[in-house]
């Protein structure tokens, strides 16, 4: 199997309005070689592009309240969570799922991802509140391929390097033999997405191999299995930032989930970009 070398690049915390192209160019300058893979976090891109929603402004529907009170606390907290091999700490958090803030969150997922995605216990349809302050959540990119191509062209123009750009989401893709599937909508070609919550439960319950999900590739032809391998390497190098879940993030700062501030997040070491390179000197085209 081909081996890789990876380097996670630390940048400032990306806020809405930040020019992600400038940040990427500055971060990778003098570190790139032709043929490198530049792996970028979708959440960081979504945040800088202003694709975030403030859940505190949302009025939850009866469906959202049902999902918060019964589906999350009972079904996930006692049945599905155990089936998916969740740890006791996460199970306890689910059994105490916040009713008001949780209902607002479910309303946002219903509006932006639909009912089936809202049955997920978290990151419904790529909507995620970790590494964001207050009641904000990030929304998935609508045209990830276009964003990847823009980054790849900017690197070529400014740094004169031919690289492959991969945009990745931490939501998992599961693999059974040569079949790759994910609950995340619109993954890279070659990865199948459908029936969100069922796919997640099957993958977790049967302990299939799981890796971060590549959403778009620009600058090279890459098979799904290779993109998955590179995405997983990048995810391990990047780390969880302020926390893998909103609960972990709040616990880190010793505040409630909705009291995490922009200033708190700026204190954390953020690594939204990872350079991945073939260890062999004979790089594949």
C-alpha positions, 0 to 999 in steps of 0.5 A: 500500500502506498504510504503518505506523509501529512502536515497539519497547518495551523491558522487563525480561527475562520470567521464569516467574511474571512477570505478563505483563499488568502488564508489558504495561500498564506498557510501553504506558501513555501510548504507545497510541492507539485503533486501534493494533496491540499485537504481543507475542512468543509466547516471552515469553508462554510463558516468563512463563506457565511453559511451558518445559521443562528438557531436562537432565532428559530421557533420550533415546530411540533415535529421538532419538539417531538424529535427533541423530547422523544426521539433523541432522549428515548430512542437514541438515548436508550435504543439506537445509541446502545445499538451503535456502541455509544459510550456511557457519557454520550448516552447520558448526554442524549438522555438529557438532550436539551429540550428547548435548544435541541428543538430549535436545532431540530427545526433548523435541520428539518428546514435545511436537511429534511425529516430523514436527516433530522432523525440523526443524533448529530451532524444532520445532513452536514449541519454541525454546531461544534467549533462554532460559538453561541447558537450557530451551526454550519450549513453544508456547502452547496457547490463543493466541487466549484469551491475546490476548483477555485482553491486549486486554480488560486494555488496554481496562479499564485504559487505555481504549484500543481496540486490536488484539492480535497474538501472533506467533512468529518461525517463518516463514510462506512466501507463494506468490502468495496462498497462505500456508503455514508449518511452525508448527502452529496459525497464524492462520486463513488460513495453512496448516500441514502436513507441517512439514519439507517445507513449510520446505524448499519455502519456503526452497529456492524462496526464497518470501517469508517473514515471522513467523507470527501466531498469534492476533488479538484486538480487530479483524478482520484478514486473514492477509495484513495480519496477516503484514505487521504481524507482519513489521514488528514482528519487524524492529523487535524484533530477535533479542534475545540471538541468533537461534539458541542458538548465536548466543546462546552466542557472544554471551556466550562460553560453551557453549550450556547455560551461558547464565544468567538473569543474562546474559540480563537484561543484554540489551535485550529488546523483546517488545512492538511498537506498530504504527500506521497512518501515515495519520490515517484509521485503518482499523477 
